[in-house]
Amino acid sequence: MNYATAKTTEHHNTDELIEHLRQEIKNSTTIQDGLTAITTFLESLDVTIERIILVRNGQTSEATLNENASGIRREFKAHLQNTELTVVCINTITSTLNPILQTLVTSATAAFQDCTALQVQSQLPCNPPTSRMIGDSPQMHQLSLELARAARSNHSVFIEGESGTGKTTAALMLHEQSPRFRRRFVDINCAALPEALLESELFGYERGAFTSAAGTKKGLFEIANGGTLFLDEIGDMKPELQAKLLTAIEGKKIRRLGSTKDVPCDVRIITASSRNIQSMIRTGAFREDLFYRIAVLKITIPPLRERPSDIPALVHHRLSVEQQLAGRSTPYQIAELALKALAFYEWPGNIRELHNIVSRLAARIDSDVPITHQDVLSQLPQQHQLPWETIGGDSIFLPPAARIINPGEDLSAFIARIRLLAIDSTVQATGNDGKAAHRLGYRRSSLVELRTQLMKGNYRGAKTKSLDNPDQPSLPVA
C-alpha cells in the first residue's frame, strides 16, 4: 500500500478528501490559483503531476510541472457540460488509488464549473499603484520610485533599515504593486522564534516528524505559493537554517520535516534586516552565497531623523487613527510649536517610537484643547535644551544632522553641508523655492544655483549674492 492509499484509508470514504479539494478550488481567485490548488492537494497524496489542462467555455488553461520526469504517465479526465479537466500523473498507480484519483478529478471539474467567478489571471486588470508610505520628502519620493521599480520585477528584494522605519510596510507595498498581488503575502519575523520552531514554520512537517507532530502541516513556503514570502530580521537566522533556506530558494522547492518528497514552491522572496549584513558576512555569521540570492535588488529605508519634514504628516495621520480608536467625533489638534518639538527630536526608534509618543499624547487629552509643546516635552525620553518660550512660530528647525561633524569632514565641507540643510529645510517649511529665497535673503535664481553647486560638492567654487545688495562682489561659500 503506497502513501496515498494509506492516506485515504484513514477516512471511512473519500468524502473528506473531495470536500477539502472542492473548498481549495472554491477559495481560489483565478483559474491559475485553482490549478495550483489541485497540484498541491494531489502532491500531498504523494501523486506526481506532469500537467493539468482545464478547458472551460472553450478557453484552455494549462499548468506544466514535471515535464521531464521519468515514469509511466496516466491520464485522468472528467467532462461536465462546458468544463473539461485533464490531469496527467507520473506514478505507479495501484488499483486502489486509481478510482480515488478519478473521483477527485471529477469533483474538481464540478468545482471549476460551479466557480463561475474564476478568471484567467492574464485577463485580470492590473492593480493600480498604491502607497502605504506617508511623507512628501525627497527621500520618500525616491523610496516610492525604487519600490515601484522593484515591484515590476520578480527578483528577490532585500530591505535594509533601522528598527521601526517601516520595512514590513515596504515589503507589503512591493507585493501589492507586483503581478502577484492577488496571491498571498505571508510574513514571519525570524528573530521571534527559536531555530527549531522557525524551521518547521518555514518548511512544514509530516506526521510523526517529531514528538508533538500529531499531523501534517504546511510550511509558509507552501502557504505563500504563487505569492510573496517576507522574512523579516533574516540576520537573526542561524547559519544551519540559512543553508536550508538557500537550497529552497535555488531549487524552488522545499522538503517538509520528516518527508522524503520535494514540494515545488513558486514564491517571491523579500527579506529585511536592521543589522549590518555585510559586517556579518565578514565575520562569518551570515552566508555570502545566501545574501547574493536574497539581495538581487536592495532597497534602503531612511531613518526618520533624516526626513524631519515628514513628521507633521505622520503625526496628523496617527492622530486620525487615535481619533477612530477613541471614537471621538472631533479630530485631535496639535500646536505648531509642538510639531516643531517633535520634528527636532532624533527618533532613535523611528516611526514605531513616533506612533508610541503620539498615542500617549492623545490618551492624555480630555477635551478639544490642542496638544502643546509642553505636552510633547513631557513624553519625550530626552528633553530638548532649547529656549522654547522665545522661539517664534515661524522658526525653521534644521535636522539633527546639522549638529554633527562627520568623520573626515573639514570646516569648509561642514559649513557647505549646513548651508544645504538650511536651504532644504527652508524650502520644505515655506513650500517653494521663491518663498525660501525670500526667507533666506536671496534671489530665487541665486539660491537655486547655490543649492545645485552644493549638491554637486562644488562648495569651494560656489558663489553667493545678497538680495539687499546684488551688486556686491560674490563671496565664496567657505
Residue, then its C-alpha position, 0 to 999 in steps of 0.5 A: m500500500n503506497y502513501a496515498t492509499a494509506k492516506t485515504t484509508e484513514h477516512h471511512n470514504t473519500d468524502e473528506l478528501i473531495e470536500h477539502l479539494r472542492q473548498e481549495i478550488k472554491n477559495s481560489t481567485t483565478i483559474q491559475d490559483g485553482l490549478t495550483a490548488i489541485t497540484t498541491f492537494l494531489e502532491s500531498l497524496d504523494v501523486t506526481i503531476e506532469r500537467i493539468i489542462l482545464v478547458r472551460n467555455g472553450q478557453t484552455s488553461e494549462a499548468t506544466l510541472n514535471e515535464n521531464a520526469s521519468g515514469i509511466r504517465r496516466e491520464f485522468k479526465a472528467h467532462l461536465q457540460n462546458t468544463e473539461l479537466t485533464v490531469v496527467c500523473i507520473n506514478t505507479i498507480t495501484s488499483t486502489l488509488n486509481p478510482i480515488l484519483q478519478t473521483l477527485v478529478t471529477s469533483a474538481t471539474a464540478a468545482f471549476q464549473d460551479c466557480t463561475a467567478l474564476q478568471v484567467q489571471s492574464q485577463l485580470p486588470c492590473n492593480p493600480p499603484t498604491s502607497r502605504m508610505i506617508g511623507d512628501s520628502p525627497q527621500m520618500h519620493q525616491l523610496s516610492l520610485e525604487l519600490a515601484r521599480a522593484a515591484r515590476s520585477n520578480h527578483s528577490v528584494f532585500i530591505e535594509g533599515e533601522s528598527g521601526t522605519g517601516k520595512t514590513t510596510a515596504a515589503l507589503m507595498l512591493h507585493e501589492q504593486s507586483p503581478r502577484f498581488r492577488r496571491r498571498f503575502v505571508d510574513i514571519n519575523c525570524a528573530a521571534l522564534p527559536e531555530a527549531l520552531l522557525e524551521s518547521e514554520l518555514f518548511g512544514y512537517e509530516r506526521g510523526a516528524f517529531t514528538s508533538a507532530a500529531g499531523t501534517k502541516k504546511g510550511l509558509f513556503e507552501i502557504a505563500n505559493g504563487g505569492t510573496l514570502f517576507l522574512d523579516e530580521i533574516g540576520d537573526m537566522k542561524p547559519e544551519l537554517q540559512a543553508k536550508l533556506l538557500t537550497a529552497i530558494e535555488g531549487k524552488k522547492i522545499r522538503r517538509l520535516g520528516s518527508t522524503k518528497d520535494v514540494p515545488c514552491d513558486v514564491r517571491i522572496i523579500t527579506a529585511s534586516s536592521r543589522n549590518i549584513q555585510s559586517m556579518i558576512r565578514t565575520g562569518a555569521f551570515r552566508e555570502d552565497l545566501f545574501y547574493r540570492i536574497a539581495v538581487l535588488k536592495i532597497t534602503i529605508p531612511p531613518l526618520r531623523e533624516r526626513p524631519s519634514d515628514i513628521p507633521a504628516l505622520v503625526h496628523h495621520r496617527l492622530s486620525v487613527e487615535q481619533q477612530l480608536a477613541g471614537r471621538s467625533t472631533p479630530y485631535q489638534i496639535a500646536e505648531l510649536a509642538l510639531k516643531a518639538l517633535a520634528f527636532y527630536e532624533w527618533p532613535g526608534n523611528i516611526r514605531e517610537l513616533h506612533n508610541i509618543v503620539s498615542r500617549l499624547a492623545a490618551r492624555i487629552d480630555s477635551d478639544v484643547p490642542i496638544t502643546h509643546q509642553d505636552v510633547l516635552s513631557q513624553l519625550p525620553q530626552q528633553h530638548q535644551l532649547p529656549w522654547e518660550t522665545i522661539g517664534g512660530d515661524s522658526i525653521f528647525l534644521p535636522p539633527a544632522a546639522r549638529i554633527i561633524n562627520p568623520g573626515e569632514d573639514l570646516s569648509a565641507f561642514i559649513a557647505r553641508i549646513r548651508l544645504l540643510a538650511i536651504d532644504s529645510t527652508v524650502q520644505a517649511t515655506g513650500n517653494d523655492g521663491k518663498a525660501a529665497h525670500r526667507l533666506g535673503y536671496r534671489r530665487s535664481s541665486l539660491v537655486e544655483l547655490r543649492t545645485q553647486l552644493m549638491k554637486g560638492n562644488y562648495r569651494g567654487a560656489k558663489t553667493k549674492s545678497l538680495d539687499n545688495p546684488d551688486q556686491p562682489s560674490l563671496p565664496v561659500a567657505 
